[in-house]
Amino acid sequence: MAYTDTATLPEPIAEAVQALPGLVLLEFGTDWCPHCLGAQDAIRKVLAPRDDIQHIKVEDGPGRRLGRLFRVKLWPTLVLLQDGQEIRRTVRPQGAQAEAAVRMVVEAA
């Protein structure tokens, strides 16, 4: 299954992320953010049938370079990469629309 429950530590290096082949969903946020926690069911459900997408949780915050590179301002921010290039994103999927917002990003591929 593509979904992962924990953040990748240490923080992934931008060059390494951009060198990953195929589809990669970067999820920027924290494990204490209520918006991030609220989006987990939708992310898990949408990614469950998608073994072709690698899911990487990135703990974001002050001084975190990868979040700044991707201009993350709100959590969670989901960025879908294909061969290292951003093809779609969604910011703070919430409530009843969370699953649809995540699905729109993932199904862009």
C-alpha positions, -999 to 999 in steps of 0.1 A, spaced: 0 0 0 12 35 -8 1 52 24 26 58 52 17 68 88 49 84 99 70 113 87 103 106 70 132 115 93 156 131 87 139 156 64 143 144 28 168 163 7 154 182 -22 177 167 -48 168 132 -36 131 139 -38 134 154 -72 154 124 -84 127 99 -74 112 81 -104 75 77 -110 47 92 -89 54 106 -55 29 122 -32 46 146 -7 24 153 23 37 184 42 24 189 78 30 178 114 17 150 135 0 174 159 -18 196 133 -56 191 136 -60 198 98 -34 172 90 -50 146 113 -84 153 99 -72 146 63 -56 112 71 -86 91 64 -92 107 30 -55 104 21 -54 67 33 -86 59 13 -75 75 -19 -40 60 -18 -51 24 -8 -56 11 -43 -27 31 -58 5 10 -54 20 31 -82 23 62 -59 50 65 -33 37 85 -3 62 105 17 51 125 48 74 155 54 73 171 88 72 208 80 79 239 101 104 267 106 138 260 91 126 231 70 141 236 36 119 212 16 87 229 26 102 263 17 113 249 -17 77 239 -24 63 271 -10 42 254 17 22 279 37 -7 258 51 -9 222 64 -15 197 51 -2 205 16 -2 175 -8 22 178 -38 21 151 -65 54 147 -84 60 127 -115 97 120 -121 105 148 -97 83 175 -113 52 189 -96 21 181 -116 -6 189 -91 -13 200 -55 -40 206 -30 -38 226 2 -57 218 34 -83 193 22 -110 193 48 -143 179 58 -167 163 33 -146 176 4 -113 162 17 -116 129 -2 -126 146 -35 -97 171 -32 -71 143 -26 -86 122 -53 -84 151 -78 -46 154 -71 -39 117 -73 -60 110 -104 -41 137 -123 -15 111 -129 
